[in-house]
Amino acid sequence: MNKPWVAPFMSPHQVGALNKFGLRPLRGEYQDHIEGNLIEELVQAYGSPLFVTSESRLRHNARRLRRAFQNHYPDVVHGWSYKTNYTSAICNILHQEGCWAEVVSRFEYEKARMLGVPGSRILFNGPNKPAEILRRAISEGAHLHVDHLDELSAIESIAQDRGQPVAVTLRLNLNTGYSEPWSRFGFNLESGEAHEAARRIELSPHLRLTGLHSHIGTFILEPRAYAEQIRQMCEFMAWLEPDGQVRIESLDIGGGLPSQNALQGIYLPPAQVVPELDHYAEVIAGALHQGLSHRVQAGLPLPRLIFESGRAVVDDAQQLITSVVGTKRLPDGRRAAVLDAGVNTLFTAFWYNHQVKLTRPPVGPPQETVLYGPLCMNIDVVRNSIQIAPLRQGDRLLVSPVGAYNNTQWLQFIEYRPAIVLIHEDGQVSVIRRAENLEVMCAQDELPEHLAQPDPQPWRQAVLA
């Protein structure tokens, strides 16, 4: 049997050595199935590109994350971050696992309610909460996290009209010294803005301050950042509570827990740079027990701990199958491949170096390759550089992990958005979001009567007349 022809090229022979990007060349690594389903059969059935989601991995991650915190703290709630991936089936898998809904907009709130989540299990964040959705959220008992004074005034006005006080959570922003402060959200601690807002709530007969919230950033790789966050939140809580007029019932530390993805600029293996979830939980719970000692001494119950993780739950539960539509050699000699999935489908390619695997045995030694998407845009780059065996048209590649932020930030730009499928725990496959088509994309268009036809003649006759 003749071996397939491989174009000749020159490459330094360094067995097992690191390349200039800190990665060893991929030799022989490929994956042709996902949880027992052949990748080629999935593509034949559902098309390419294709997002493939694992129900068992989602459930495992949710349980593992909650268990890590419950091992160290008695009262814990996980709020599933809708903006990370609000595909309905994914959300309801996590709600079945006991996760609340953490939403940041009218759309996300309405979606959570449509899926059957009661208001009492919805954490409502975000800087834009129109009066209409505030009234609904208040009537349904949602947990409101106040972002700014104008929002606070709107809530107070609604509460006054209803004749019932409304419980609110105050969102704080603070500097931990370990991560860049997210100072655009909430009330600043250092400037005293948060103290003034808290006093305003305390003095209002229409409001009750029952919770504190802060979110210190995204992809936090240093657990001590959370410890410092909690120290400052507990210090603020102690300032609020000495006269007994205010009782904080919940401390929400937001999200930001990382996944095993590789941020661009970090070329070490992910296991060496991402701490274990148990370590985060231990550090966070330790800081809480220390910061809440005044509660323990006073015989008061500990507040509920809420965290709003998204990426750490869903990222590795989803993979993307993409196909090579063409190959080329760049002017600098590097190989390049054009894929049918680009930054329109894989938006996180802007900041991650996703793992990319062949779905067939490699033919030829690895070479430096650029992976482009299908868009007519120079920025459409899936990987700026990867060591991979020579690719050919029709090859499938498996990109992972991709579960976080791609199904929410993807763009309908130039190409249709692909389908998402779910592999059930028993190995069966279901479509959980259909691929887009022309009918879907034009459904919201409206054509005025005089533009109903593209023929220019009637328009010219009208002008001449």
C-alpha atoms as one frame of an Amber mdcrd trajectory, in Angstrom:
protein
   0.000   0.000   0.000   1.449   3.340  -1.046   1.934   5.940   1.635   0.290
   9.360   1.070   2.546  11.974  -0.487   3.811  14.743   1.807   5.277  17.945
   0.386   8.986  18.303   1.206  10.112  20.917   3.715  13.088  21.739   5.944
  12.850  21.697   9.730  15.497  21.477  12.512  15.629  18.011  14.056  15.310
  18.435  17.850  13.746  15.369  19.377  11.621  16.195  22.411  12.842  19.784
  22.576  10.629  22.755  23.310   9.932  25.023  20.362  10.099  28.811  20.602
   6.518  28.908  21.889   7.280  26.720  24.900   5.370  23.745  23.515   6.546
  20.314  22.461   5.497  19.273  18.967   2.432  17.082  18.773   3.523  13.629
  17.577   0.824  11.078  16.981  -1.845  12.722  19.186  -5.308  12.550  17.683
  -8.892  11.897  18.753 -11.521  10.427  16.446 -14.471  10.183  18.847 -16.210
  12.048  21.663 -17.697   9.919  24.444 -18.080   6.954  22.109 -19.462   8.953
  19.158 -17.274   9.013  16.065 -16.471  12.579  15.062 -16.933  11.866  11.360
 -20.413  10.462  12.034 -21.322  13.538  14.095 -20.290  15.794  11.202 -22.238
  13.722   8.693 -25.341  13.950  10.870 -25.163  17.536  12.109 -22.737  19.425
   9.857 -19.480  21.315  10.344 -18.582  23.326  12.294 -20.321  21.704  15.255
 -20.318  22.333  19.011 -20.486  19.104  21.034 -21.517  19.319  24.691 -21.126
  16.661  27.383 -23.993  16.288  29.844 -21.958  14.021  32.133 -19.083  16.516
  32.286 -21.452  19.386  33.119 -23.041  17.466  35.964 -19.671  16.279  37.246
 -18.258  19.818  37.227 -21.267  21.303  39.027 -21.121  18.676  41.762 -17.367
  18.910  42.139 -17.439  22.696  42.439 -20.251  22.793  44.979 -18.735  19.948
  46.993 -15.379  21.734  47.138 -16.997  24.716  48.869 -19.417  22.731  51.034
 -16.482  20.818  52.480 -15.259  24.059  54.046 -18.361  26.232  54.634 -21.851
  25.256  55.873 -24.215  27.315  53.648 -23.209  27.615  49.994 -25.101  28.573
  46.825 -23.721  28.382  43.302 -25.255  30.895  40.906 -24.806  29.677  37.321
 -23.531  32.597  35.228 -25.940  32.822  32.280 -23.691  35.070  30.224 -21.113
  32.271  30.096 -23.438  29.994  28.120 -27.205  30.484  28.120 -28.099  27.566
  25.847 -31.358  26.336  27.400 -30.374  22.683  27.802 -27.072  23.624  29.454
 -28.829  25.962  31.886 -31.415  23.374  32.871 -28.818  20.650  33.392 -27.157
  22.940  35.921 -30.467  23.970  37.488 -31.264  20.271  37.939 -27.959  20.077
  39.822 -29.181  22.762  42.230 -27.522  25.821  40.701 -29.347  29.144  40.885
 -29.429  31.554  37.928 -27.081  34.552  37.909 -28.283  37.000  35.253 -27.131
  40.436  34.108 -29.886  41.735  31.805 -33.597  41.771  31.107 -33.089  39.082
  28.445 -31.248  36.750  30.797 -33.779  37.313  33.595 -36.703  36.565  31.278
 -34.930  33.474  29.956 -34.342  32.125  33.460 -38.012  32.615  34.285 -39.041
  31.002  30.981 -36.935  27.958  31.910 -38.844  27.694  35.175 -36.371  29.202
  37.632 -38.312  30.992  40.409 -37.403  34.571  41.203 -36.191  33.499  44.645
 -33.379  31.532  42.940 -32.268  34.341  40.599 -29.337  36.662  41.352 -29.895
  39.807  39.286 -26.651  41.644  38.498 -25.742  44.101  35.752 -25.703  47.883
  35.272 -28.818  48.071  33.062 -32.068  47.051  34.717 -34.973  48.989  33.146
 -37.890  49.903  35.432 -40.172  47.328  33.804 -37.918  44.398  34.595 -37.108
  45.774  38.061 -40.813  45.807  38.903 -41.169  42.224  37.736 -38.055  41.043
  39.563 -39.199  42.705  42.791 -42.679  41.178  42.547 -41.150  37.739  41.939
 -38.704  37.929  44.846 -35.449  38.024  42.879 -32.207  38.984  44.593 -31.319
  42.472  43.352 -27.651  43.473  43.272 -27.584  47.260  43.076 -24.984  48.688
  40.710 -25.408  52.498  40.962 -27.364  55.240  42.710 -29.840  55.776  39.875
 -30.786  52.115  40.080 -31.080  52.400  43.844 -33.469  55.355  43.407 -35.575
  53.378  40.935 -35.855  50.428  43.334 -36.767  52.730  46.202 -39.495  54.354
  44.101 -40.972  50.984  43.119 -40.872  49.830  46.737 -42.653  52.997  47.849
 -45.394  52.482  45.248 -45.842  48.879  46.371 -45.974  49.838  50.017 -43.497
  47.087  50.935 -39.775  47.369  51.699 -37.458  45.672  49.213 -34.351  43.742
  50.217 -31.263  44.662  48.204 -27.665  43.520  47.897 -25.014  46.206  47.505
 -22.440  45.587  44.810 -18.935  46.700  45.836 -15.783  47.281  43.863 -12.405
  47.086  45.555  -8.715  46.617  44.911  -7.273  43.303  46.079  -3.766  44.066
  44.847  -3.747  40.755  42.941  -6.007  41.556  39.994  -7.014  44.614  38.018
  -9.903  46.350  39.859 -13.259  46.210  38.094 -14.107  49.730  39.214 -16.873
  50.388  36.686 -19.322  48.132  38.534 -20.893  48.830  41.909 -19.849  51.196
  44.698 -16.222  51.785  45.569 -15.014  50.819  49.020 -11.809  52.863  49.181
 -13.462  56.194  48.339 -16.280  55.800  50.859 -18.923  55.610  48.104 -20.089
  52.216  49.348 -20.453  53.534  52.898 -22.627  56.417  51.703 -24.834  54.084
  49.661 -25.236  51.750  52.627 -26.256  54.618  54.897 -28.818  55.764  52.338
 -30.340  52.279  52.280 -30.353  52.093  56.074 -32.165  55.413  56.365 -34.824
  54.541  53.784 -38.085  53.019  55.080 -38.519  51.346  51.687 -35.228  49.435
  51.509 -33.394  46.756  53.486 -29.712  45.948  53.034 -29.396  42.172  53.330
 -26.421  41.271  51.151 -23.005  42.308  49.855 -21.602  41.394  46.463 -18.372
  41.977  44.577 -16.724  40.514  41.518 -12.966  41.006  41.354 -12.352  39.991
  37.755 -12.018  37.079  35.391  -9.717  34.050  35.144  -8.263  34.706  38.605
  -5.125  32.580  38.934  -4.190  33.687  42.465  -6.478  32.356  45.239  -5.161
  35.009  47.622  -7.072  37.579  45.570 -10.303  36.083  46.917  -8.939  36.027
  50.451  -8.239  39.764  50.255 -11.638  40.398  48.673 -13.338  38.576  51.536
 -11.238  40.352  54.161 -12.410  43.727  52.850 -16.044  42.617  52.505 -16.092
  41.255  56.065 -14.487  44.435  57.360 -17.215  46.453  55.647 -19.886  44.138
  57.042 -18.522  44.628  60.561 -18.765  48.396  60.015 -22.412  48.005  58.965
 -23.644  45.755  61.762 -22.552  47.065  65.203 -25.916  48.673  66.122 -27.988
  45.703  64.993 -30.029  47.723  62.502 -28.421  45.926  59.543 -27.966  42.160
  59.253 -26.100  40.864  56.222 -27.576  37.515  55.219 -25.382  36.735  52.198
 -21.892  37.418  50.908 -21.599  36.974  47.146 -17.992  36.781  45.912 -18.889
  36.741  42.207 -17.102  34.536  39.705 -13.736  34.544  37.978 -12.606  30.987
  38.714 -10.414  29.836  35.798 -10.699  26.803  33.580  -7.894  24.686  32.161
  -7.802  26.797  28.996  -4.538  28.528  28.080  -4.509  32.306  28.060  -2.482
  33.779  25.233   0.933  34.650  26.623   0.970  31.677  29.020   2.810  28.801
  27.384   3.260  26.460  30.321   1.029  23.402  30.603  -2.285  24.537  32.168
  -1.936  22.221  35.196   1.111  24.238  36.292  -0.634  27.598  36.278  -4.248
  26.891  37.306  -4.698  25.971  40.991  -7.100  23.185  41.941 -10.686  24.159
  42.827 -10.252  22.635  46.282  -7.428  25.076  46.924  -9.620  28.053  45.996
 -12.402  26.767  48.244 -10.027  26.223  51.163  -8.524  29.713  50.864 -11.930
  31.370  50.470 -13.496  29.514  53.393 -10.466  30.186  55.584 -10.713  33.920
  54.905 -14.444  33.816  55.653 -14.057  32.081  59.009 -11.383  34.565  59.988
 -13.312  37.610  58.764 -16.559  36.526  60.403 -15.135  35.938  63.863 -17.161
  38.905  65.162 -20.323  37.061  64.125 -19.257  33.895  65.898 -18.338  35.795
  69.069 -21.741  37.516  69.062 -23.556  34.217  68.598 -24.964  35.292  65.238
 -25.456  32.920  62.284 -22.916  32.981  59.473 -24.074  34.578  56.224 -24.723
  32.452  53.180 -21.782  32.214  50.783 -22.721  32.724  47.130 -20.365  32.318
  44.205 -21.198  32.839  40.530 -18.868  30.614  38.578 -19.423  29.978  34.876
 -16.180  29.182  33.049 -14.981  26.579  35.558 -18.252  24.666  35.128 -18.851
  24.697  31.377 -15.581  25.334  29.555 -14.297  21.759  29.381 -17.821  20.377
  28.856 -17.864  21.481  25.221 -15.679  20.936  22.159 -15.796  22.303  18.633
 -15.424  20.220  15.495 -14.188  22.248  12.539 -13.111  21.280   9.016 -10.190
  22.355   6.863 -11.519  24.019   3.706  -8.138  24.865   2.211  -4.395  25.017
   2.819  -1.636  27.350   1.670   1.979  28.336   2.231   2.547  31.857   3.602
   5.250  34.176   2.224   7.403  33.545   5.303   7.357  29.797   4.604   4.902
  28.778   7.287   1.981  26.565   6.513  -1.582  27.865   6.900  -5.002  26.242
   6.915  -8.403  27.842   6.411 -11.122  26.399   8.663 -14.899  26.644   8.434
 -14.972  28.056  12.004 -13.351  31.396  12.808 -13.634  34.104  15.428 -17.303
  34.492  14.515 -17.853  31.012  15.961 -14.920  30.850  18.369 -14.798  34.351
  19.839 -12.507  33.283  22.677  -9.725  32.687  20.129  -8.922  36.353  20.701
  -7.544  35.553  24.170  -7.082  31.770  24.406  -4.654  29.379  22.757  -7.162
  26.560  22.494  -5.990  22.990  22.325  -6.307  21.687  18.755  -6.249  17.972
  17.916  -6.290  16.018  14.691  -9.137  13.550  14.309  -7.029  11.130  12.232
  -3.515   9.754  12.627  -0.958  12.401  11.628   0.848  12.053   8.321   4.274
  13.691   8.410   6.120  15.493  11.190   4.655  18.569  12.906   5.226  21.970
  11.328   4.470  25.485  12.463   1.036  26.318  11.107  -1.388  29.240  11.272
  -5.074  28.370  11.584  -7.376  30.907   9.925 -11.156  31.127   9.948 -13.425
  31.590   6.912 -14.109  35.315   7.299 -12.912  37.990   4.881 -11.187  39.732
   7.787  -7.472  39.736   8.580  -8.174  39.343  12.296  -9.900  35.981  11.765
  -7.199  33.815  13.347  -8.018  30.736  15.414  -4.374  30.023  16.323  -1.468
  32.320  15.419   0.954  29.429  15.664   0.621  25.740  16.341   2.865  22.738
  15.797   0.748  20.215  13.918   1.181  17.586  11.210   0.462  18.727   7.633
  -3.231  19.359   7.047  -5.243  18.747   3.925  -8.652  19.815   2.692 -11.441
  17.883   4.400  -9.527  17.161   7.598 -11.462  17.591  10.830  -9.933  19.307
  13.851 -11.157  19.161  17.439 -10.846  22.405  19.404 -11.255  22.488  23.182
 -12.234  23.613  25.712 -14.811  25.983  24.188 -17.868  25.898  26.473 -17.408
  29.348  28.018 -18.500  32.518  26.207 -18.494  31.180  22.649 -22.204  30.337
  22.425 -23.052  33.748  23.869 -20.476  35.998  22.203 -20.464  34.364  18.768
 -21.353  36.584  15.828 -23.710  36.231  12.913 -21.160  37.736  10.571 -20.642
  36.458   7.017 -21.368  32.844   8.025 -24.321  31.110   9.645 -23.869  30.020
  13.236 -23.601  26.237  13.623 -25.587  23.682  15.586 -24.929  22.651  19.176
 -25.475  19.028  20.149 -25.578  17.342  23.536 -24.215  13.889  24.282 -26.472
  12.466  26.971 -25.157  10.476  29.875 -26.271   7.288  28.071 -24.338   8.269
  24.922 -27.345   9.372  22.861 -27.062  12.656  20.941 -29.610  15.492  20.733
 -29.572  18.829  18.954 -29.917  21.528  21.622 -29.598  24.466  19.221 -30.298
  24.185  15.525 -27.897  25.569  12.940 -28.992  28.868  11.473 -30.222  29.227
   7.891 -31.468  32.013   5.622 -34.985  31.852   7.008 -33.731  32.337  10.564
 -31.459  35.215   9.595 -34.160  37.087   7.649 -36.982  36.456  10.134 -36.582
  39.867  11.785 -36.172  41.838   8.532 -38.972  44.142   7.373 -39.133  45.445
   3.790 -41.164  48.604   3.076 -43.537  48.098   0.158 -41.506  50.170  -2.312
 -38.409  48.031  -1.550 -40.127  44.672  -1.943 -38.460  44.033  -5.311 -34.822
  44.611  -6.299 -35.754  45.736  -9.856 -34.639  49.408 -10.189 -37.025  50.281
 -13.055 -40.119  51.267 -11.017 -37.969  53.499  -8.846 -36.449  55.233 -11.907
 -39.865  55.783 -13.484 -41.132  57.354 -10.271 -38.176  59.708 -10.147 -38.610
  60.703 -13.812 -42.298  61.358 -13.280
